[in-house]
Amino acid sequence: MSFTPDQARAQFSALHQRVHDKPVVFLDGPGGSQVPQSVLEKMTAYLGHYNANLGGHYFSSQITTDVMQQAREHAQALLNA
């Protein structure tokens, strides 16, 4: 999937802000970065329903373990590791 710069910018809620009537720019560093709306929605859903430690025998922990495994697999594919 390919996005134009305007389409990419539209995905980030933080970039919809204006300061002195100009669009904001974030020069993020290692302390954090802006995330697209789709990530915020997934994080809110997870934290609101399943937030749990790994390795437990209860349903929310099992979901957390599954989410972590999927994340590892996606990272592995992204890095070709």
C-alpha angles and dihedrals in degrees: 000000000000127000132195113232090258092050091049092048090050090063092065117076092197090061093059089076125101128205119194086354092300128110115258124247125202120205093193122197135189092294092075145309140219117270131209120255091252090061092049090052093050092046092049092049093049096044092045096050114019112018103150145134120270121258102030124134095231125098098253092051091050090051089049090052090050092048091050092049091051090049091051091050092050091049090048091052092046092051095037088232 
